[in-house]
Amino acid sequence: VVGVAMIFGVFTSEPPVGFKNFALGDAPFVGGIPAVIGIILVAGFSFQGTELVGIAAGESENPKKNVPKAVKQVFWRILLFYILAIFVIGMLIPYTSPNLVSNDITDVAVSPFTLVFEKAGLAFSAALMNAVILTSVLSAGNSGMYASTRMLYTLARQGDAPKFFAKVSKNGVPRNALLATGAIGALCFLTSMFGGQVYLWLLNASGMTGFIAWLGIAISHYRFRKGFLAQGHSLKDLPYVAPAFPFGPLFAFGLCFLVIVGQNYAAFLADQIDWVGIAATYVGIPLFLAFWLGHKFKNRTSIVRYEEMDFPEHPRQS
């Protein structure tokens, strides 16, 4: 709200900025296509986690009602708090601003959000953003612990992880999986002892595997709908029907594939190929292939045909 008001000259002595920052120099595509593709991995890392609504469905009080509601809310919240907020920041702060350049990326004083509040004359902006960042980090950590614990628990129940992690407490909490997840998360704090390079590798690995997961979700959604209809079911039987099918999953697949493959393609075109940088960028791909192919060879799995898919809650119609 403050940012939109500032665009029209409120809260500031400067004239309304309009769209002049989007016409400044190389804006809005500074660095060209390689830079745009290169930053998508970091940006996507911030978006990842929205798919948790599917994981939480199993423990929802009324999934048939609450999951479709949550999916719609997540869409509008992303549009409002991510896309619109970034657009407002781009309107107010030019990419050439010297305040955006800092050797300490952890300094909240150079956060674009902080800079917007400072332009509005709010002296407590840094303290405000510290509070916002603290609550968001706690929320992200909480959701990450929940998702990782539940996935490890599910893998253990399916026989793809040690059975030790499938044990639950009297309240139904998979404590062993939770403790293991917490231990790995705590160890990640040790990366600060080795500078930013280790953190960069972890960030790229997490971001890349997140895009691989989204790619898999797109494939699963496409094949689910095809198999559901191939067995004579009706979309009316589904509590939630994703719009824009089949364009939606096909577009998501193509975009995720482009990001995964083209994330650091410029490094291959350089006179001196930076193999260390390439390894840091694409480290998530061999990790995924090792686990996926290992599971495939161990269990001798194959692609399930549409006619053989199992929809237990929707018996085949005559």
C-alpha positions in Angstrom: 0.0 0.0 0.0 2.8 2.4 0.9 4.7 1.5 -2.3 1.6 2.1 -4.6 1.0 5.4 -2.9 4.6 6.5 -3.5 4.2 5.6 -7.2 1.6 8.4 -7.4 3.8 10.9 -5.3 2.3 10.2 -1.8 4.8 9.9 1.1 7.6 11.4 -0.9 8.7 14.9 -2.1 9.7 13.5 -5.5 7.4 13.7 -8.5 5.4 10.5 -9.4 7.9 8.0 -10.9 5.5 6.4 -13.4 7.3 3.8 -15.5 10.5 5.7 -16.0 12.6 3.0 -14.1 11.4 0.4 -16.6 12.7 2.5 -19.5 16.1 3.1 -17.8 19.1 1.7 -19.7 18.7 -2.1 -20.2 15.6 -2.3 -17.9 13.7 -4.4 -17.4 15.9 -7.2 -18.9 19.3 -6.2 -17.6 22.0 -8.5 -18.8 19.7 -10.0 -21.5 18.3 -13.5 -21.6 21.3 -15.3 -19.9 20.8 -13.0 -16.8 17.1 -13.5 -16.7 17.4 -17.3 -16.9 20.3 -17.3 -14.4 18.3 -15.5 -11.7 15.2 -17.7 -12.1 16.8 -20.4 -10.0 17.2 -18.1 -7.0 13.8 -16.6 -7.5 12.2 -20.0 -7.9 13.9 -21.1 -4.6 11.8 -18.4 -2.9 8.6 -19.6 -4.5 9.2 -23.3 -3.7 7.0 -24.7 -1.0 3.7 -23.7 -2.5 3.2 -27.4 -3.4 3.0 -28.2 0.4 -0.7 -27.8 0.1 -0.7 -31.2 -1.5 1.4 -32.8 1.2 -0.9 -31.3 3.9 -4.0 -32.7 2.2 -3.5 -36.0 4.0 -3.9 -34.4 7.4 -6.5 -31.8 6.5 -9.7 -32.0 8.5 -11.8 -31.9 5.3 -9.5 -32.2 2.3 -12.4 -32.2 -0.2 -13.4 -28.7 0.9 -10.2 -27.2 2.3 -7.6 -28.2 -0.3 -9.4 -26.6 -3.3 -9.9 -23.5 -1.1 -6.2 -23.5 -0.1 -5.0 -23.9 -3.7 -7.0 -20.8 -4.8 -5.8 -18.8 -1.9 -2.1 -19.7 -2.6 -2.5 -18.5 -6.2 -3.9 -15.1 -5.2 -1.4 -14.6 -2.3 1.5 -15.3 -4.7 0.1 -12.8 -7.1 -0.3 -10.2 -4.4 2.7 -10.7 -2.1 5.3 -11.8 -4.6 4.5 -10.5 -8.1 2.8 -7.3 -7.2 5.4 -6.5 -4.5 8.2 -7.0 -6.9 6.5 -4.9 -9.5 6.1 -2.0 -7.0 9.7 -2.2 -6.0 10.8 -2.1 -9.7 8.6 1.0 -10.2 10.3 2.8 -7.2 13.9 1.7 -7.2 16.0 1.7 -10.4 18.4 -1.1 -10.9 21.3 1.4 -11.0 20.7 2.5 -7.4 24.0 2.3 -5.5 22.1 1.2 -2.4 21.4 -2.1 -4.0 25.1 -3.0 -4.2 26.6 -4.3 -0.9 29.3 -6.7 0.0 27.1 -7.9 2.9 24.0 -9.6 1.3 22.7 -10.3 4.8 22.4 -6.6 5.7 18.7 -5.9 5.9 19.5 -2.2 5.5 20.0 -2.8 1.7 16.9 -4.9 1.2 14.7 -3.4 -1.5 11.8 -3.5 0.9 13.8 -1.5 3.4 14.8 1.1 0.7 11.2 1.6 -0.2 10.2 2.4 3.4 13.2 4.7 3.7 12.1 6.6 0.6 8.7 7.0 2.4 10.5 8.6 5.3 9.9 5.7 7.8 13.0 5.7 10.0 12.1 2.4 11.6 12.1 0.6 8.2 15.1 -1.7 8.9 13.7 -2.8 12.3 10.3 -3.4 10.6 11.9 -5.6 7.9 13.9 -7.5 10.5 10.7 -8.4 12.2 9.1 -9.4 8.9 12.1 -11.5 7.9 12.3 -13.2 11.3 8.6 -14.3 11.1 9.0 -15.4 7.5 12.1 -17.4 8.3 10.4 -19.1 11.2 7.4 -19.9 8.9 9.6 -21.2 6.1 11.6 -23.4 8.6 8.4 -24.7 10.1 6.9 -25.7 6.7 10.3 -27.2 5.6 10.5 -29.3 8.7 7.0 -30.5 8.3 7.3 -31.4 4.6 10.7 -33.1 5.0 9.5 -35.1 8.0 6.3 -36.2 6.2 8.2 -37.2 3.0 10.8 -39.2 5.0 8.0 -40.9 6.9 6.2 -41.8 3.7 9.3 -43.1 2.1 10.0 -45.3 5.1 6.4 -46.7 5.0 6.9 -47.5 1.3 10.1 -49.3 2.0 12.3 -46.6 0.3 13.9 -45.5 3.5 14.8 -47.2 6.8 11.8 -48.5 8.7 13.1 -46.7 11.7 11.7 -43.5 10.3 8.2 -44.9 10.0 7.6 -45.1 13.7 5.2 -42.6 15.2 4.4 -41.4 18.7 1.1 -41.9 20.5 -0.1 -38.6 19.0 0.8 -39.8 15.5 4.0 -37.7 15.1 6.9 -39.4 13.2 9.4 -38.2 15.8 12.4 -40.2 14.4 11.9 -38.6 11.0 11.5 -35.2 12.7 14.7 -35.6 14.7 16.6 -36.7 11.6 15.3 -33.7 9.6 16.1 -31.3 12.4 19.6 -32.7 12.7 20.3 -32.2 9.0 18.9 -28.7 9.2 21.1 -27.9 12.2 24.2 -29.1 10.4 23.5 -26.7 7.6 24.3 -23.8 9.9 27.9 -25.1 9.9 28.2 -23.9 6.3 28.8 -20.4 7.7 32.3 -21.7 8.8 33.3 -22.2 5.2 32.2 -18.9 3.7 29.4 -18.4 1.1 30.6 -21.1 -1.4 29.0 -24.0 0.5 25.8 -22.0 1.0 25.8 -21.4 -2.8 26.1 -25.1 -3.5 23.2 -25.9 -1.1 21.1 -23.1 -2.6 21.6 -24.3 -6.1 21.0 -28.0 -5.2 17.8 -27.1 -3.4 16.6 -24.7 -6.1 17.4 -27.1 -8.9 15.8 -30.1 -7.3 12.8 -27.9 -6.5 12.4 -27.2 -10.3 12.8 -31.0 -11.0 10.0 -31.6 -8.5 7.8 -29.1 -10.2 8.6 -30.7 -13.5 7.5 -34.1 -12.0 4.3 -32.5 -10.7 3.5 -31.2 -14.2 4.0 -34.7 -15.7 2.0 -36.3 -12.9 -0.9 -33.9 -13.3 -1.0 -34.4 -17.1 -0.9 -38.2 -16.9 -3.4 -38.2 -14.0 -6.0 -36.3 -16.0 -5.4 -38.4 -19.1 -5.7 -41.7 -17.2 -8.7 -40.5 -15.2 -10.7 -39.8 -18.3 -9.3 -42.8 -20.2 -11.0 -45.1 -17.6 -14.4 -43.5 -18.1 -14.4 -41.1 -15.2 -15.8 -37.6 -15.3 -14.1 -34.4 -14.2 -17.3 -33.8 -12.1 -16.0 -36.5 -9.8 -13.0 -34.4 -8.8 -13.3 -31.9 -5.9 -10.9 -29.6 -7.7 -10.3 -29.2 -11.4 -7.2 -27.2 -12.5 -8.0 -24.8 -15.2 -6.3 -24.4 -18.6 -5.6 -28.1 -19.1 -3.6 -29.3 -20.9 -1.8 -26.0 -21.5 -1.1 -25.5 -17.8 1.0 -28.6 -17.1 2.6 -28.5 -20.6 3.6 -24.9 -20.1 4.9 -25.7 -16.6 6.9 -28.6 -17.9 8.5 -26.6 -20.7 9.3 -23.6 -18.4 10.9 -25.8 -15.7 12.8 -27.8 -18.3 14.2 -24.5 -19.8 15.3 -23.3 -16.4 16.9 -26.6 -15.5 18.8 -27.0 -18.7 19.6 -23.3 -19.4 20.4 -22.2 -15.9 24.1 -21.6 -16.7 24.3 -22.3 -20.4 26.4 -19.2 -20.9 29.3 -20.9 -19.0 29.6 -23.4 -21.8 30.0 -20.7 -24.4 32.8 -18.9 -22.6 36.4 -19.1 -23.9 37.4 -20.6 -20.5 34.8 -23.0 -19.3 34.2 -22.6 -15.5 33.6 -26.2 -14.6 33.4 -25.4 -10.9 30.7 -22.9 -11.5 28.9 -25.4 -13.8 29.1 -28.1 -11.1 27.8 -25.7 -8.5 24.8 -24.8 -10.7 23.8 -28.3 -11.9 24.7 -30.3 -8.7 21.0 -31.0 -8.2 20.7 -33.0 -11.5 23.1 -35.8 -10.7 21.7 -36.0 -7.2 18.2 -36.5 -8.6 19.3 -39.0 -11.2 21.3 -41.1 -8.7 18.2 -41.5 -6.4 15.7 -41.9 -9.2 17.6 -44.4 -11.3 18.7 -46.2 -8.2 15.1 -46.7 -7.2 14.1 -47.6 -10.7 16.7 -50.3 -11.1 16.2 -51.7 -7.6 12.4 -52.0 -7.9 12.3 -52.6 -11.7 9.6 -50.0 -12.1 8.1 -49.0 -15.4 5.7 -46.3 -16.7 2.1 -47.1 -15.7 -0.3 -47.1 -18.7 -3.4 -44.9 -18.5 -5.7 -48.0 -18.5 -3.8 -49.6 -15.6 -3.8 -46.5 -13.2 -5.4 -47.1 -9.9 -8.1 -44.7 -8.8 -9.5 -46.4 -5.7 -11.8 -43.6 -4.6 -13.5 -43.5 -8.0 -14.5 -47.0 -9.2 -14.6 -47.4 -12.9 -17.9 -46.5 -14.4 -19.8 -48.8 -16.8 
